[in-house]
Amino acid sequence: MFYREAGQFKTNYQADQAVFPILQDRMAIGAILVIAFVAIPYFGNDFFINSMMIPFLIFSLAAIGLNILTGYTGQISLGTGAFMGVGAYSCYKLATIFPEVNIIFLIVVSGFFSAGIGVIFGLPSLRIKGFYLVVTTLAAQFFLEWAFITVRWLYNYNDSGAIEVPQREVMGVIITGASATPMARYLVVLSIVVVMTWIASNIIHGRIGRSWMMIRDMDIAAELMGVRPLYAKLSAFAVSSFYAGVAGAMMVFLWLGAAEVESFDVNHSFLILFMVVLGGLGSLLGSFLGAAFIWVLPIIIRAAPGVFGLDISAATGEHVNFMIIGVLIIFFLIVEPHGLARLWAIGKQKLRTWPFPY
C-alpha cells in the first residue's frame, strides 16, 4: 500500500527518465544517507566501523568499478586486485613526493594512474573477447604483482617491501596513520564512495553508458549503429580501473595503514568478481549487496555463537562460516542467477502492483 506511484505525475522528459522516479525511492535514499552519515558514527563502535563498514564501502567501490567493465560492457576481467594495487602504490609515491598536498586529492588522483594502466591492458579487448580476454587480464594481474615486488622504487626501497601510510591531516583532523580515528576515516571513505557512486550512476545513464551496454548486448550491431568499439571498450577499462585504483588507495591509506603485494593478489580479484556476480551484473545496487554478502555476512556469522553464549573454537567457527556462505551462494544462484539486485527489483515490482502481484 505504501509503495505506489499513483498521483506522481511526470510533467517533463527529465522527470520521467530520472534514476529514482518514485518519491518513496528518493525518500529511502535520503534515509540511508542519514543513517550512514549520522546514525552509524553516533552509535557505532570502533570495531563495527573499522572491521565492517570501512572495508564494506571500499569493496563496494571496487565492485562498482568491475561492474562497469563486466556488467555494463560485457568485458570480463580478473585483474581488479592488481589495478587496486596500482592505485595504492601510486598514492604512496604521490604522498611521498608531495607531502603537503591534500591526501584526499592524492587518493583520487591515484585513480588516473590506474586508469592509464587499465587502458594499456584493455587494448587486447579490441581483438579478443570471452575466455581469451579473461586470460589476458589474468596475465595483467600476475605481471603487475611481479612489478610490485621487483620495482623497489615503488615502495621507497623499504627492506620489508611494504608501503607504510604516513600521517596526514585534513582541516586539522588526522585521517591517515596510526593516530587517525576510525570515525574520521569512515566519514572520508563514505563521502568518496557516495560521490563516486553518484558519478558512476550519471555516466551509466548517459551517452557513454548506453554505448557500453550496446557493446555488451551486440557489439557488431552497435558498431553498425555508429558506436566506436575502440572508444567504448577503452573508456570502460579506464573508468573501471579508475574506480579500482581509488578503492585500492583507500584500502591502504584509510583502512589497513600498511600493505604488501599480497594485499592485491589474484584472490582479491576473484573476491570482487564474486561480489559482482552475486550482487547482480549491471547494477550499482548489486555491487553494494554483493560486498555486504561476501564481507559483512561472514563477520556476523562468526560473531553469532558468542551472542548466543555458545562455546565454539575459532577453527570450528571458521569451517561453519565457510559452509554457510557456500550454501547461501549456491542457493541464491539457483533462485536468481541474476543476483541479489534482481531479487530486490522483483520485490519492488510486486509491491507496486500489490494486491495483484502476478
Sequence and secondary structure as in RCSB ss.txt:
>XXXX:A:sequence
MFYREAGQFKTNYQADQAVFPILQDRMAIGAILVIAFVAIPYFGNDFFINSMMIPFLIFSLAAIGLNILTGYTGQ
ISLGTGAFMGVGAYSCYKLATIFPEVNIIFLIVVSGFFSAGIGVIFGLPSLRIKGFYLVVTTLAAQFFLEWAFIT
VRWLYNYNDSGAIEVPQREVMGVIITGASATPMARYLVVLSIVVVMTWIASNIIHGRIGRSWMMIRDMDIAAELM
GVRPLYAKLSAFAVSSFYAGVAGAMMVFLWLGAAEVESFDVNHSFLILFMVVLGGLGSLLGSFLGAAFIWVLPII
IRAAPGVFGLDISAATGEHVNFMIIGVLIIFFLIVEPHGLARLWAIGKQKLRTWPFPY
>XXXX:A:secstr
  S  TT    SHHHHT SS SHHHHHHHHHHHHIIIIIHHHH  HHHIIIIIHHHHHHHHHHHHHHHHHTTT  
  S HHHHHHHHHHHHHHHHHH TTS HHHHHHHHHHHHHHHHHHHHGGGGT  THHHHHHHHHHHHHHHHHHHH
 GGGGTT TT  EE   EEETTEEEESTT  HHHHHHHHHHHHHHHHHHHHHHHTSHHHHHHHHHHH HHHHHHT
T  HHHHHHHHHHHHHHHHHHHHHHHIIIIISEE GGGGSHHHHHHHHHHHHHH TT HHHHHHHHIIIIIHHHH
HHHHHHHTT    HHHHHHHHHHHHHHHHHHHHHH TT HHHHHHHHHHHHHHTT   
